[in-house]
């Protein structure tokens, strides 16, 4: 983890065309924070547990093509830090950052949720439900300091197939969206999930999702913001 947020982060941060680059380090013990919901897998399988996520946002759709040389360096360096990497991509406007707090209100505790689309549900229906219904409903459960959603294109190994690193991602283990939830502190986070379970607010998502894996975030480190590299 130290190498990832040290030497490896410098390679990624130097890529042209980035609007934001955040490393999300996840708690080593992550049994799954999402309330038990009929028809949804909420327990995180130990053999597929995620250690961390690099969230990269580009300035424009074409900016993703500008980092060729840095991508080559990242390809070679992944073996020094990762055992398995899986990359998901979203089209422009498939990431939503909601305004749910005043600028001075800081995030003291975060949860990262990965969702798997239910078989038979179209990608368009899934995205529409997540953005138009579910995210706004979550904002009403309890006060949030941060709310972000991302939906993904179908996964393709060929898009990021670095050498000597595993990229296996069986169809029944793939994800189709993520949600970032930020809270004032751990107590506020606990109240949110208690309300979610009490009000059965998560039941509606069973219409479109078959899994909701909610990880406790141990660190969220921003290296690039608004296109500018931040000091160490």
N, C-alpha and C positions, 0 to 999 in steps of 0.2 A: 504493500500500500504506500510505503514511503517512496519507493522508486516511481510509482505511478504519479504521485503528486509532486515529484521532484523532476528528474531528468525527462521522463516521458511527457509530462505536462508541457514542458518547454517546446518540444517538437510540435505538439498539436497547437499550442498558442501562437506559434509562428506562421501558421497557415493563413494565407490571405483570404479575405472575404468572410471572415467569421463575424457574426454579430454578438454571439455569446458562447462561452465554453464553460460548462460547470461539471465538476466531478462530484457525483453523489456516492459517498461511501456508506454501505449498508451494515447494520449491526451483524456481528458474527453469529449471534443466536437470533434466528428469525422464524419462529413457528407459524407466524401468520396472524396479523392483527384484525383482519376483516371478520365481522361477526358471522357465526355459523348461519348459513342460509341454505334452505333446501334446494338441491339441484345445482349448487355451485361449490367448486373445490376451493376451500379457503385455507386449508393446511398446506404449507409450502413443503414440497418433497425435498428431503435433505440432499438427495443426489443431483438436484437441479437448482439448488439455492444460488442466488445471485450475490456476488460479493460487492459489486459496485457498478455504476452506470456513468458513462460519459455522455452528457447531453450537449449536443452541438447544434446551434442555430446559425444559419447563413444569412447574410445581408440580402441576397437575391437568389432566385432559383439558379442562376448561372454561376454564382459564387462557388458552388460545390465543385465546379470544374477547374477552379483556379489553384487548387492546392496540390497539383501534381507532384512537385518535387518533395514537398513536406510529407505527402502521403507515402512516397517511397521510403522515407526515413522511418515513418511510423510503422510501415509494413515490417521492416527489418528489426525494429526495436520491440515489437510485441512479444517475441519469444522471451525477452528479458523480464517480463512482468506478468504475462497472462498464460493460463492453461487453456482456457476456452474463451472465445469472443464471438458474439452474435450481434450483427448490426441490423437495426430497423430504420427505415426511411419513411418520411412523410412528405407529401406534396405541400406547396405553399398554402397557408391558411388551415392546414391540418393540425397545427399547434395553436392552442388558445390560452392566453394569459389573462385571467380575470382580475379585475380590481375589486378586492374584498376588504382592504384595510387602508388606513391613511399612511402616507409615506414614512412617518416617524415610527410607526408600529412595526417592531422587528419580530422576526420569527425565532422562537426559542426551541421549537421541536417540530420535526417533519416526518411525514410518512410517504413512501412511494408505493403506489398500487399498480400492479400489472393485471390487465384484463385479457381473457381469452374469449373470442367470439364463439357463440353457440353455433353448432353445425346447422346449416339450413338458413341462417340469418345472413342477409347480404351485407357487404361492406358499407354500402350507402345507408342502409337502415341502422346499422350499428353506429356509424358516425353521427347520424342525425339524433339518435336517442342520447348518445353521450353528451353532445354539445348543447342540444336544445332542451333536454329534459333532466338528465341525471346530474350534470354539473351544477345547474342552477338549484336543483333540489338539495344537493350537498351543502351549498352555501347557506341554506335555511336551517340545517340541522342544528348548528351551533356556530359561534363566531370563528371565522377563519382569518389567518393573516396572509395566507397564500393559497391560490388555487390555479393549477395549470392542467390542461389535458393535451394529450398527443394521440393521434391515430396513425396507423402505419399502413404502408403498402404491403402486399404479399411478400413474405421473406424469400430472398434468393441468396444462396451461399456465394454465388459468383461475384456479388457486389462488394464483398469484403472477405477475401479468401487468403489471409496472410499465411506465410509458410511456417511450418513446424508448430502451429497452434491449432487446437481442435475447434471445429466450427459446426459440430453436429447439432441439429435442431429438429427433432422428429415432429411431424405434423401435429401430433396430439400434445406437444409441449410448447408450441408457438404462441406468441402473444400478438394482440392486435391493437392495443391501446395502453396508455399509462395515465395515471392521475397523480399529481403532486399536491399534498395537503400540508399546509403550514399552520402552526398554532402558536399561541403566546408562550406556552410552556407545556410540560408534561401533564400537568393537571387538566389544562384545557383540552389536550389531546384525549385524555381518558374520558372526560365528559362527552366529547364528540362521539366516541365509539360506543359509549353507554347509551347515548340518545339514539344512535343509529340502530343499535340492537333493540332498544325498548320500543321505538316507533316503527320497527320493521321497515325502515326506509330503504334498506338494501334489497328487499325482496323484488322490487320492480326490475332490478338489473338482471334477474334470472331469466327474463324474457329474451335477452340478447346475449348474455354471457354465460359461460360454463365454468369459469375460474376467476377468482379475485385474490391475488397474492399481495398482501399488504406488508411491506417491510418497514421496520424502524430505521430511520436515517441517523447514522452516527456523526457524519460530517457532510456539509455541502459547500464545496470550495469553488468560488468563481474566479477564473483566470482571465477571461475576456468578457467585457461588458460594453455594450453600445459600440462594438468594433474596436475597443481600446484594450490593450494588455494592462492588467492591474499589477501593482507592485506585489512582490512576494509577501 
